[in-house]
Amino acid sequence: MIDPNLILRLAGIGIIVTVVYTLLKTAGREEYAFTVLLAGLAVVLWMTVQVIVELFETIQSLFDLG
């Protein structure tokens, strides 16, 4: 089962990245805004990949494929 805290963390990261991106973009710092966007995306992808790996391990043990 997916952890509800993970969903809240992903949403929180999305909100924070959006706010910081908007502030930097309006301040004329497009380079920094893009860097923040990429960093946020990398963190979210890392968290998602960990959950997907856990899912595949569960499926593997469920069907005794290992």
CHARMM internal coordinates of N, CA and C (Angstrom, degrees):
IC EDIT
DIST 1 N 1 CA 1.4560
DIST 1 CA 1 C 1.5239
ANGL 1 N 1 CA 1 C 109.17
DIST 1 C 2 N 1.2883
ANGL 1 CA 1 C 2 N 116.00
DIHE 1 N 1 CA 1 C 2 N 140.03
DIST 2 N 2 CA 1.4599
ANGL 1 C 2 N 2 CA 120.42
DIHE 1 CA 1 C 2 N 2 CA -178.77
DIST 2 CA 2 C 1.5269
ANGL 2 N 2 CA 2 C 109.81
DIHE 1 C 2 N 2 CA 2 C -75.05
DIST 2 C 3 N 1.2911
ANGL 2 CA 2 C 3 N 114.94
DIHE 2 N 2 CA 2 C 3 N 140.43
DIST 3 N 3 CA 1.4579
ANGL 2 C 3 N 3 CA 121.86
DIHE 2 CA 2 C 3 N 3 CA -179.00
DIST 3 CA 3 C 1.5316
ANGL 3 N 3 CA 3 C 109.59
DIHE 2 C 3 N 3 CA 3 C -75.05
DIST 3 C 4 N 1.3294
ANGL 3 CA 3 C 4 N 118.32
DIHE 3 N 3 CA 3 C 4 N 124.32
DIST 4 N 4 CA 1.4733
ANGL 3 C 4 N 4 CA 119.79
DIHE 3 CA 3 C 4 N 4 CA 179.17
DIST 4 CA 4 C 1.5294
ANGL 4 N 4 CA 4 C 112.37
DIHE 3 C 4 N 4 CA 4 C -61.95
DIST 4 C 5 N 1.3258
ANGL 4 CA 4 C 5 N 116.45
DIHE 4 N 4 CA 4 C 5 N -28.19
DIST 5 N 5 CA 1.4618
ANGL 4 C 5 N 5 CA 119.49
DIHE 4 CA 4 C 5 N 5 CA 177.98
DIST 5 CA 5 C 1.5230
ANGL 5 N 5 CA 5 C 111.50
DIHE 4 C 5 N 5 CA 5 C -64.61
DIST 5 C 6 N 1.3236
ANGL 5 CA 5 C 6 N 116.87
DIHE 5 N 5 CA 5 C 6 N -31.68
DIST 6 N 6 CA 1.4621
ANGL 5 C 6 N 6 CA 120.59
DIHE 5 CA 5 C 6 N 6 CA 178.20
DIST 6 CA 6 C 1.5211
ANGL 6 N 6 CA 6 C 110.53
DIHE 5 C 6 N 6 CA 6 C -63.51
DIST 6 C 7 N 1.3150
ANGL 6 CA 6 C 7 N 116.56
DIHE 6 N 6 CA 6 C 7 N -42.57
DIST 7 N 7 CA 1.4672
ANGL 6 C 7 N 7 CA 120.25
DIHE 6 CA 6 C 7 N 7 CA 179.30
DIST 7 CA 7 C 1.5194
ANGL 7 N 7 CA 7 C 110.26
DIHE 6 C 7 N 7 CA 7 C -62.89
DIST 7 C 8 N 1.3269
ANGL 7 CA 7 C 8 N 116.42
DIHE 7 N 7 CA 7 C 8 N -42.57
DIST 8 N 8 CA 1.4623
ANGL 7 C 8 N 8 CA 120.14
DIHE 7 CA 7 C 8 N 8 CA 179.09
DIST 8 CA 8 C 1.5273
ANGL 8 N 8 CA 8 C 111.67
DIHE 7 C 8 N 8 CA 8 C -66.25
DIST 8 C 9 N 1.3390
ANGL 8 CA 8 C 9 N 116.66
DIHE 8 N 8 CA 8 C 9 N -38.60
DIST 9 N 9 CA 1.4694
ANGL 8 C 9 N 9 CA 119.45
DIHE 8 CA 8 C 9 N 9 CA 177.57
DIST 9 CA 9 C 1.5223
ANGL 9 N 9 CA 9 C 111.17
DIHE 8 C 9 N 9 CA 9 C -64.71
DIST 9 C 10 N 1.3337
ANGL 9 CA 9 C 10 N 116.89
DIHE 9 N 9 CA 9 C 10 N -43.11
DIST 10 N 10 CA 1.4633
ANGL 9 C 10 N 10 CA 120.06
DIHE 9 CA 9 C 10 N 10 CA 178.79
DIST 10 CA 10 C 1.5244
ANGL 10 N 10 CA 10 C 111.05
DIHE 9 C 10 N 10 CA 10 C -63.12
DIST 10 C 11 N 1.3220
ANGL 10 CA 10 C 11 N 116.68
DIHE 10 N 10 CA 10 C 11 N -41.37
DIST 11 N 11 CA 1.4622
ANGL 10 C 11 N 11 CA 120.20
DIHE 10 CA 10 C 11 N 11 CA 178.00
DIST 11 CA 11 C 1.5244
ANGL 11 N 11 CA 11 C 110.77
DIHE 10 C 11 N 11 CA 11 C -65.48
DIST 11 C 12 N 1.3175
ANGL 11 CA 11 C 12 N 116.86
DIHE 11 N 11 CA 11 C 12 N -40.82
DIST 12 N 12 CA 1.4671
ANGL 11 C 12 N 12 CA 120.89
DIHE 11 CA 11 C 12 N 12 CA 178.27
DIST 12 CA 12 C 1.5159
ANGL 12 N 12 CA 12 C 112.06
DIHE 11 C 12 N 12 CA 12 C -62.86
DIST 12 C 13 N 1.3263
ANGL 12 CA 12 C 13 N 116.32
DIHE 12 N 12 CA 12 C 13 N -43.06
DIST 13 N 13 CA 1.4626
ANGL 12 C 13 N 13 CA 119.95
DIHE 12 CA 12 C 13 N 13 CA 177.56
DIST 13 CA 13 C 1.5221
ANGL 13 N 13 CA 13 C 109.93
DIHE 12 C 13 N 13 CA 13 C -62.72
DIST 13 C 14 N 1.3209
ANGL 13 CA 13 C 14 N 116.71
DIHE 13 N 13 CA 13 C 14 N -41.77
DIST 14 N 14 CA 1.4625
ANGL 13 C 14 N 14 CA 120.47
DIHE 13 CA 13 C 14 N 14 CA 178.79
DIST 14 CA 14 C 1.5137
ANGL 14 N 14 CA 14 C 112.61
DIHE 13 C 14 N 14 CA 14 C -61.45
DIST 14 C 15 N 1.3196
ANGL 14 CA 14 C 15 N 116.68
DIHE 14 N 14 CA 14 C 15 N -42.88
DIST 15 N 15 CA 1.4633
ANGL 14 C 15 N 15 CA 120.52
DIHE 14 CA 14 C 15 N 15 CA 179.43
DIST 15 CA 15 C 1.5210
ANGL 15 N 15 CA 15 C 111.03
DIHE 14 C 15 N 15 CA 15 C -66.28
DIST 15 C 16 N 1.3296
ANGL 15 CA 15 C 16 N 116.78
DIHE 15 N 15 CA 15 C 16 N -45.39
DIST 16 N 16 CA 1.4692
ANGL 15 C 16 N 16 CA 120.50
DIHE 15 CA 15 C 16 N 16 CA -179.35
DIST 16 CA 16 C 1.5205
ANGL 16 N 16 CA 16 C 110.85
DIHE 15 C 16 N 16 CA 16 C -62.82
DIST 16 C 17 N 1.3345
ANGL 16 CA 16 C 17 N 116.67
DIHE 16 N 16 CA 16 C 17 N -45.16
DIST 17 N 17 CA 1.4636
ANGL 16 C 17 N 17 CA 120.14
DIHE 16 CA 16 C 17 N 17 CA -179.89
DIST 17 CA 17 C 1.5238
ANGL 17 N 17 CA 17 C 110.33
DIHE 16 C 17 N 17 CA 17 C -63.07
DIST 17 C 18 N 1.3156
ANGL 17 CA 17 C 18 N 117.24
DIHE 17 N 17 CA 17 C 18 N -40.26
DIST 18 N 18 CA 1.4641
ANGL 17 C 18 N 18 CA 120.59
DIHE 17 CA 17 C 18 N 18 CA 179.55
DIST 18 CA 18 C 1.5195
ANGL 18 N 18 CA 18 C 111.69
DIHE 17 C 18 N 18 CA 18 C -63.15
DIST 18 C 19 N 1.3267
ANGL 18 CA 18 C 19 N 116.86
DIHE 18 N 18 CA 18 C 19 N -44.34
DIST 19 N 19 CA 1.4677
ANGL 18 C 19 N 19 CA 120.57
DIHE 18 CA 18 C 19 N 19 CA -179.75
DIST 19 CA 19 C 1.5205
ANGL 19 N 19 CA 19 C 110.91
DIHE 18 C 19 N 19 CA 19 C -65.11
DIST 19 C 20 N 1.3319
ANGL 19 CA 19 C 20 N 116.90
DIHE 19 N 19 CA 19 C 20 N -47.35
DIST 20 N 20 CA 1.4683
ANGL 19 C 20 N 20 CA 120.07
DIHE 19 CA 19 C 20 N 20 CA -179.16
DIST 20 CA 20 C 1.5219
ANGL 20 N 20 CA 20 C 110.44
DIHE 19 C 20 N 20 CA 20 C -64.82
DIST 20 C 21 N 1.3282
ANGL 20 CA 20 C 21 N 117.11
DIHE 20 N 20 CA 20 C 21 N -41.05
DIST 21 N 21 CA 1.4604
ANGL 20 C 21 N 21 CA 121.24
DIHE 20 CA 20 C 21 N 21 CA 178.46
DIST 21 CA 21 C 1.5261
ANGL 21 N 21 CA 21 C 110.89
DIHE 20 C 21 N 21 CA 21 C -59.92
DIST 21 C 22 N 1.3247
ANGL 21 CA 21 C 22 N 116.21
DIHE 21 N 21 CA 21 C 22 N -45.56
DIST 22 N 22 CA 1.4687
ANGL 21 C 22 N 22 CA 120.55
DIHE 21 CA 21 C 22 N 22 CA -179.38
DIST 22 CA 22 C 1.5187
ANGL 22 N 22 CA 22 C 111.35
DIHE 21 C 22 N 22 CA 22 C -64.60
DIST 22 C 23 N 1.3288
ANGL 22 CA 22 C 23 N 116.61
DIHE 22 N 22 CA 22 C 23 N -43.49
DIST 23 N 23 CA 1.4658
ANGL 22 C 23 N 23 CA 119.87
DIHE 22 CA 22 C 23 N 23 CA 178.97
DIST 23 CA 23 C 1.5256
ANGL 23 N 23 CA 23 C 111.61
DIHE 22 C 23 N 23 CA 23 C -62.04
DIST 23 C 24 N 1.3231
ANGL 23 CA 23 C 24 N 116.56
DIHE 23 N 23 CA 23 C 24 N -44.56
DIST 24 N 24 CA 1.4620
ANGL 23 C 24 N 24 CA 119.60
DIHE 23 CA 23 C 24 N 24 CA -179.61
DIST 24 CA 24 C 1.5279
ANGL 24 N 24 CA 24 C 111.26
DIHE 23 C 24 N 24 CA 24 C -68.45
DIST 24 C 25 N 1.3081
ANGL 24 CA 24 C 25 N 116.90
DIHE 24 N 24 CA 24 C 25 N -37.82
DIST 25 N 25 CA 1.4658
ANGL 24 C 25 N 25 CA 120.25
DIHE 24 CA 24 C 25 N 25 CA -179.77
DIST 25 CA 25 C 1.5275
ANGL 25 N 25 CA 25 C 111.19
DIHE 24 C 25 N 25 CA 25 C -65.33
DIST 25 C 26 N 1.3331
ANGL 25 CA 25 C 26 N 117.25
DIHE 25 N 25 CA 25 C 26 N -41.41
DIST 26 N 26 CA 1.4645
ANGL 25 C 26 N 26 CA 119.60
DIHE 25 CA 25 C 26 N 26 CA 179.52
DIST 26 CA 26 C 1.5177
ANGL 26 N 26 CA 26 C 111.60
DIHE 25 C 26 N 26 CA 26 C -72.80
DIST 26 C 27 N 1.3315
ANGL 26 CA 26 C 27 N 117.22
DIHE 26 N 26 CA 26 C 27 N -22.37
DIST 27 N 27 CA 1.4605
ANGL 26 C 27 N 27 CA 120.66
DIHE 26 CA 26 C 27 N 27 CA 178.05
DIST 27 CA 27 C 1.5254
ANGL 27 N 27 CA 27 C 111.51
DIHE 26 C 27 N 27 CA 27 C -84.16
DIST 27 C 28 N 1.3263
ANGL 27 CA 27 C 28 N 117.01
DIHE 27 N 27 CA 27 C 28 N -1.91
DIST 28 N 28 CA 1.4563
ANGL 27 C 28 N 28 CA 120.26
DIHE 27 CA 27 C 28 N 28 CA 178.36
DIST 28 CA 28 C 1.5134
ANGL 28 N 28 CA 28 C 113.97
DIHE 27 C 28 N 28 CA 28 C 85.66
DIST 28 C 29 N 1.3054
ANGL 28 CA 28 C 29 N 117.52
DIHE 28 N 28 CA 28 C 29 N 15.71
DIST 29 N 29 CA 1.4719
ANGL 28 C 29 N 29 CA 122.31
DIHE 28 CA 28 C 29 N 29 CA -179.80
DIST 29 CA 29 C 1.5254
ANGL 29 N 29 CA 29 C 109.82
DIHE 28 C 29 N 29 CA 29 C -105.90
DIST 29 C 30 N 1.3230
ANGL 29 CA 29 C 30 N 115.36
DIHE 29 N 29 CA 29 C 30 N 64.72
DIST 30 N 30 CA 1.4538
ANGL 29 C 30 N 30 CA 120.23
DIHE 29 CA 29 C 30 N 30 CA -175.90
DIST 30 CA 30 C 1.5270
ANGL 30 N 30 CA 30 C 112.29
DIHE 29 C 30 N 30 CA 30 C -62.79
DIST 30 C 31 N 1.3394
ANGL 30 CA 30 C 31 N 117.18
DIHE 30 N 30 CA 30 C 31 N -33.99
DIST 31 N 31 CA 1.4675
ANGL 30 C 31 N 31 CA 120.45
DIHE 30 CA 30 C 31 N 31 CA -179.04
DIST 31 CA 31 C 1.5215
ANGL 31 N 31 CA 31 C 110.48
DIHE 30 C 31 N 31 CA 31 C -64.04
DIST 31 C 32 N 1.3273
ANGL 31 CA 31 C 32 N 116.18
DIHE 31 N 31 CA 31 C 32 N -45.47
DIST 32 N 32 CA 1.4605
ANGL 31 C 32 N 32 CA 120.44
DIHE 31 CA 31 C 32 N 32 CA 179.68
DIST 32 CA 32 C 1.5274
ANGL 32 N 32 CA 32 C 110.98
DIHE 31 C 32 N 32 CA 32 C -68.79
DIST 32 C 33 N 1.3174
ANGL 32 CA 32 C 33 N 116.53
DIHE 32 N 32 CA 32 C 33 N -36.12
DIST 33 N 33 CA 1.4602
ANGL 32 C 33 N 33 CA 120.57
DIHE 32 CA 32 C 33 N 33 CA 178.64
DIST 33 CA 33 C 1.5281
ANGL 33 N 33 CA 33 C 110.17
DIHE 32 C 33 N 33 CA 33 C -62.39
DIST 33 C 34 N 1.3188
ANGL 33 CA 33 C 34 N 116.34
DIHE 33 N 33 CA 33 C 34 N -42.92
DIST 34 N 34 CA 1.4575
ANGL 33 C 34 N 34 CA 120.35
DIHE 33 CA 33 C 34 N 34 CA 179.22
DIST 34 CA 34 C 1.5249
ANGL 34 N 34 CA 34 C 110.83
DIHE 33 C 34 N 34 CA 34 C -66.42
DIST 34 C 35 N 1.3399
ANGL 34 CA 34 C 35 N 116.97
DIHE 34 N 34 CA 34 C 35 N -37.70
DIST 35 N 35 CA 1.4602
ANGL 34 C 35 N 35 CA 120.98
DIHE 34 CA 34 C 35 N 35 CA 177.91
DIST 35 CA 35 C 1.5269
ANGL 35 N 35 CA 35 C 110.92
DIHE 34 C 35 N 35 CA 35 C -64.02
DIST 35 C 36 N 1.3242
ANGL 35 CA 35 C 36 N 116.79
DIHE 35 N 35 CA 35 C 36 N -42.36
DIST 36 N 36 CA 1.4675
ANGL 35 C 36 N 36 CA 120.68
DIHE 35 CA 35 C 36 N 36 CA 177.41
DIST 36 CA 36 C 1.5251
ANGL 36 N 36 CA 36 C 110.03
DIHE 35 C 36 N 36 CA 36 C -62.94
DIST 36 C 37 N 1.3117
ANGL 36 CA 36 C 37 N 116.46
DIHE 36 N 36 CA 36 C 37 N -41.14
DIST 37 N 37 CA 1.4600
ANGL 36 C 37 N 37 CA 121.04
DIHE 36 CA 36 C 37 N 37 CA 178.90
DIST 37 CA 37 C 1.5290
ANGL 37 N 37 CA 37 C 111.04
DIHE 36 C 37 N 37 CA 37 C -61.51
DIST 37 C 38 N 1.3160
ANGL 37 CA 37 C 38 N 117.00
DIHE 37 N 37 CA 37 C 38 N -45.42
DIST 38 N 38 CA 1.4648
ANGL 37 C 38 N 38 CA 120.61
DIHE 37 CA 37 C 38 N 38 CA 179.30
DIST 38 CA 38 C 1.5207
ANGL 38 N 38 CA 38 C 111.87
DIHE 37 C 38 N 38 CA 38 C -66.26
DIST 38 C 39 N 1.3328
ANGL 38 CA 38 C 39 N 117.04
DIHE 38 N 38 CA 38 C 39 N -39.62
DIST 39 N 39 CA 1.4624
ANGL 38 C 39 N 39 CA 120.34
DIHE 38 CA 38 C 39 N 39 CA 178.72
DIST 39 CA 39 C 1.5276
ANGL 39 N 39 CA 39 C 110.74
DIHE 38 C 39 N 39 CA 39 C -64.34
DIST 39 C 40 N 1.3156
ANGL 39 CA 39 C 40 N 116.87
DIHE 39 N 39 CA 39 C 40 N -43.18
DIST 40 N 40 CA 1.4612
ANGL 39 C 40 N 40 CA 120.22
DIHE 39 CA 39 C 40 N 40 CA 177.52
DIST 40 CA 40 C 1.5167
ANGL 40 N 40 CA 40 C 111.92
DIHE 39 C 40 N 40 CA 40 C -62.72
DIST 40 C 41 N 1.3118
ANGL 40 CA 40 C 41 N 116.21
DIHE 40 N 40 CA 40 C 41 N -41.53
DIST 41 N 41 CA 1.4594
ANGL 40 C 41 N 41 CA 120.77
DIHE 40 CA 40 C 41 N 41 CA 177.92
DIST 41 CA 41 C 1.5275
ANGL 41 N 41 CA 41 C 111.06
DIHE 40 C 41 N 41 CA 41 C -63.00
DIST 41 C 42 N 1.3286
ANGL 41 CA 41 C 42 N 116.99
DIHE 41 N 41 CA 41 C 42 N -41.59
DIST 42 N 42 CA 1.4620
ANGL 41 C 42 N 42 CA 120.95
DIHE 41 CA 41 C 42 N 42 CA 179.42
DIST 42 CA 42 C 1.5301
ANGL 42 N 42 CA 42 C 111.13
DIHE 41 C 42 N 42 CA 42 C -63.35
DIST 42 C 43 N 1.3215
ANGL 42 CA 42 C 43 N 117.03
DIHE 42 N 42 CA 42 C 43 N -41.93
DIST 43 N 43 CA 1.4677
ANGL 42 C 43 N 43 CA 120.53
DIHE 42 CA 42 C 43 N 43 CA 179.49
DIST 43 CA 43 C 1.5227
ANGL 43 N 43 CA 43 C 110.58
DIHE 42 C 43 N 43 CA 43 C -64.45
DIST 43 C 44 N 1.3218
ANGL 43 CA 43 C 44 N 116.89
DIHE 43 N 43 CA 43 C 44 N -44.74
DIST 44 N 44 CA 1.4688
ANGL 43 C 44 N 44 CA 120.70
DIHE 43 CA 43 C 44 N 44 CA -179.99
DIST 44 CA 44 C 1.5243
ANGL 44 N 44 CA 44 C 110.43
DIHE 43 C 44 N 44 CA 44 C -64.83
DIST 44 C 45 N 1.3164
ANGL 44 CA 44 C 45 N 117.76
DIHE 44 N 44 CA 44 C 45 N -41.83
DIST 45 N 45 CA 1.4655
ANGL 44 C 45 N 45 CA 120.26
DIHE 44 CA 44 C 45 N 45 CA 177.99
DIST 45 CA 45 C 1.5184
ANGL 45 N 45 CA 45 C 111.32
DIHE 44 C 45 N 45 CA 45 C -63.27
DIST 45 C 46 N 1.3352
ANGL 45 CA 45 C 46 N 117.01
DIHE 45 N 45 CA 45 C 46 N -40.55
DIST 46 N 46 CA 1.4642
ANGL 45 C 46 N 46 CA 120.92
DIHE 45 CA 45 C 46 N 46 CA 179.50
DIST 46 CA 46 C 1.5330
ANGL 46 N 46 CA 46 C 110.14
DIHE 45 C 46 N 46 CA 46 C -61.97
DIST 46 C 47 N 1.3203
ANGL 46 CA 46 C 47 N 116.73
DIHE 46 N 46 CA 46 C 47 N -44.65
DIST 47 N 47 CA 1.4635
ANGL 46 C 47 N 47 CA 120.44
DIHE 46 CA 46 C 47 N 47 CA 179.55
DIST 47 CA 47 C 1.5264
ANGL 47 N 47 CA 47 C 110.94
DIHE 46 C 47 N 47 CA 47 C -65.07
DIST 47 C 48 N 1.3176
ANGL 47 CA 47 C 48 N 117.12
DIHE 47 N 47 CA 47 C 48 N -38.70
DIST 48 N 48 CA 1.4564
ANGL 47 C 48 N 48 CA 121.56
DIHE 47 CA 47 C 48 N 48 CA -179.48
DIST 48 CA 48 C 1.5251
ANGL 48 N 48 CA 48 C 111.42
DIHE 47 C 48 N 48 CA 48 C -69.87
DIST 48 C 49 N 1.3160
ANGL 48 CA 48 C 49 N 117.29
DIHE 48 N 48 CA 48 C 49 N -39.79
DIST 49 N 49 CA 1.4668
ANGL 48 C 49 N 49 CA 120.97
DIHE 48 CA 48 C 49 N 49 CA 179.44
DIST 49 CA 49 C 1.5241
ANGL 49 N 49 CA 49 C 110.35
DIHE 48 C 49 N 49 CA 49 C -63.22
DIST 49 C 50 N 1.3220
ANGL 49 CA 49 C 50 N 117.55
DIHE 49 N 49 CA 49 C 50 N -38.60
DIST 50 N 50 CA 1.4638
ANGL 49 C 50 N 50 CA 120.13
DIHE 49 CA 49 C 50 N 50 CA 178.05
DIST 50 CA 50 C 1.5258
ANGL 50 N 50 CA 50 C 111.30
DIHE 49 C 50 N 50 CA 50 C -61.36
DIST 50 C 51 N 1.3155
ANGL 50 CA 50 C 51 N 117.16
DIHE 50 N 50 CA 50 C 51 N -39.73
DIST 51 N 51 CA 1.4699
ANGL 50 C 51 N 51 CA 120.82
DIHE 50 CA 50 C 51 N 51 CA 178.92
DIST 51 CA 51 C 1.5274
ANGL 51 N 51 CA 51 C 110.37
DIHE 50 C 51 N 51 CA 51 C -69.27
DIST 51 C 52 N 1.3258
ANGL 51 CA 51 C 52 N 117.47
DIHE 51 N 51 CA 51 C 52 N -38.62
DIST 52 N 52 CA 1.4651
ANGL 51 C 52 N 52 CA 120.76
DIHE 51 CA 51 C 52 N 52 CA 179.63
DIST 52 CA 52 C 1.5255
ANGL 52 N 52 CA 52 C 110.55
DIHE 51 C 52 N 52 CA 52 C -66.56
DIST 52 C 53 N 1.3255
ANGL 52 CA 52 C 53 N 117.45
DIHE 52 N 52 CA 52 C 53 N -39.47
DIST 53 N 53 CA 1.4655
ANGL 52 C 53 N 53 CA 120.78
DIHE 52 CA 52 C 53 N 53 CA 176.87
DIST 53 CA 53 C 1.5228
ANGL 53 N 53 CA 53 C 110.16
DIHE 52 C 53 N 53 CA 53 C -62.31
DIST 53 C 54 N 1.3197
ANGL 53 CA 53 C 54 N 116.12
DIHE 53 N 53 CA 53 C 54 N -43.13
DIST 54 N 54 CA 1.4669
ANGL 53 C 54 N 54 CA 120.40
DIHE 53 CA 53 C 54 N 54 CA 177.48
DIST 54 CA 54 C 1.5312
ANGL 54 N 54 CA 54 C 110.92
DIHE 53 C 54 N 54 CA 54 C -61.75
DIST 54 C 55 N 1.3222
ANGL 54 CA 54 C 55 N 116.94
DIHE 54 N 54 CA 54 C 55 N -39.71
DIST 55 N 55 CA 1.4655
ANGL 54 C 55 N 55 CA 121.24
DIHE 54 CA 54 C 55 N 55 CA 177.74
DIST 55 CA 55 C 1.5252
ANGL 55 N 55 CA 55 C 110.92
DIHE 54 C 55 N 55 CA 55 C -62.18
DIST 55 C 56 N 1.3339
ANGL 55 CA 55 C 56 N 117.60
DIHE 55 N 55 CA 55 C 56 N -46.14
DIST 56 N 56 CA 1.4593
ANGL 55 C 56 N 56 CA 120.53
DIHE 55 CA 55 C 56 N 56 CA -179.91
DIST 56 CA 56 C 1.5215
ANGL 56 N 56 CA 56 C 111.46
DIHE 55 C 56 N 56 CA 56 C -64.86
DIST 56 C 57 N 1.3283
ANGL 56 CA 56 C 57 N 117.80
DIHE 56 N 56 CA 56 C 57 N -36.90
DIST 57 N 57 CA 1.4606
ANGL 56 C 57 N 57 CA 120.44
DIHE 56 CA 56 C 57 N 57 CA 177.10
DIST 57 CA 57 C 1.5264
ANGL 57 N 57 CA 57 C 110.80
DIHE 56 C 57 N 57 CA 57 C -65.31
DIST 57 C 58 N 1.3186
ANGL 57 CA 57 C 58 N 117.06
DIHE 57 N 57 CA 57 C 58 N -38.58
DIST 58 N 58 CA 1.4634
ANGL 57 C 58 N 58 CA 120.76
DIHE 57 CA 57 C 58 N 58 CA 177.64
DIST 58 CA 58 C 1.5205
ANGL 58 N 58 CA 58 C 110.86
DIHE 57 C 58 N 58 CA 58 C -65.70
DIST 58 C 59 N 1.3218
ANGL 58 CA 58 C 59 N 117.15
DIHE 58 N 58 CA 58 C 59 N -43.30
DIST 59 N 59 CA 1.4666
ANGL 58 C 59 N 59 CA 120.89
DIHE 58 CA 58 C 59 N 59 CA 178.40
DIST 59 CA 59 C 1.5197
ANGL 59 N 59 CA 59 C 110.24
DIHE 58 C 59 N 59 CA 59 C -64.06
DIST 59 C 60 N 1.3205
ANGL 59 CA 59 C 60 N 116.65
DIHE 59 N 59 CA 59 C 60 N -40.39
DIST 60 N 60 CA 1.4587
ANGL 59 C 60 N 60 CA 120.73
DIHE 59 CA 59 C 60 N 60 CA 179.91
DIST 60 CA 60 C 1.5275
ANGL 60 N 60 CA 60 C 110.87
DIHE 59 C 60 N 60 CA 60 C -63.50
DIST 60 C 61 N 1.3190
ANGL 60 CA 60 C 61 N 117.30
DIHE 60 N 60 CA 60 C 61 N -43.31
DIST 61 N 61 CA 1.4640
ANGL 60 C 61 N 61 CA 119.53
DIHE 60 CA 60 C 61 N 61 CA 179.44
DIST 61 CA 61 C 1.5287
ANGL 61 N 61 CA 61 C 111.53
DIHE 60 C 61 N 61 CA 61 C -72.65
DIST 61 C 62 N 1.3203
ANGL 61 CA 61 C 62 N 117.72
DIHE 61 N 61 CA 61 C 62 N -30.80
DIST 62 N 62 CA 1.4611
ANGL 61 C 62 N 62 CA 121.51
DIHE 61 CA 61 C 62 N 62 CA -179.96
DIST 62 CA 62 C 1.5252
ANGL 62 N 62 CA 62 C 111.17
DIHE 61 C 62 N 62 CA 62 C -65.91
DIST 62 C 63 N 1.3092
ANGL 62 CA 62 C 63 N 116.74
DIHE 62 N 62 CA 62 C 63 N -43.53
DIST 63 N 63 CA 1.4567
ANGL 62 C 63 N 63 CA 121.01
DIHE 62 CA 62 C 63 N 63 CA -178.99
DIST 63 CA 63 C 1.5233
ANGL 63 N 63 CA 63 C 112.47
DIHE 62 C 63 N 63 CA 63 C -95.28
DIST 63 C 64 N 1.3235
ANGL 63 CA 63 C 64 N 116.66
DIHE 63 N 63 CA 63 C 64 N 5.40
DIST 64 N 64 CA 1.4652
ANGL 63 C 64 N 64 CA 123.38
DIHE 63 CA 63 C 64 N 64 CA 178.65
DIST 64 CA 64 C 1.5274
ANGL 64 N 64 CA 64 C 111.22
DIHE 63 C 64 N 64 CA 64 C 52.50
DIST 64 C 65 N 1.3294
ANGL 64 CA 64 C 65 N 115.17
DIHE 64 N 64 CA 64 C 65 N 52.29
DIST 65 N 65 CA 1.4601
ANGL 64 C 65 N 65 CA 121.23
DIHE 64 CA 64 C 65 N 65 CA -179.15
DIST 65 CA 65 C 1.5227
ANGL 65 N 65 CA 65 C 112.51
DIHE 64 C 65 N 65 CA 65 C -90.64
DIST 65 C 66 N 1.3023
ANGL 65 CA 65 C 66 N 118.08
DIHE 65 N 65 CA 65 C 66 N -6.66
DIST 66 N 66 CA 1.4571
ANGL 65 C 66 N 66 CA 121.93
DIHE 65 CA 65 C 66 N 66 CA -174.83
DIST 66 CA 66 C 1.4628
ANGL 66 N 66 CA 66 C 110.75
DIHE 65 C 66 N 66 CA 66 C -92.28
END
COOR INIT
IC SEED 1 N 1 CA 1 C
IC BUILD
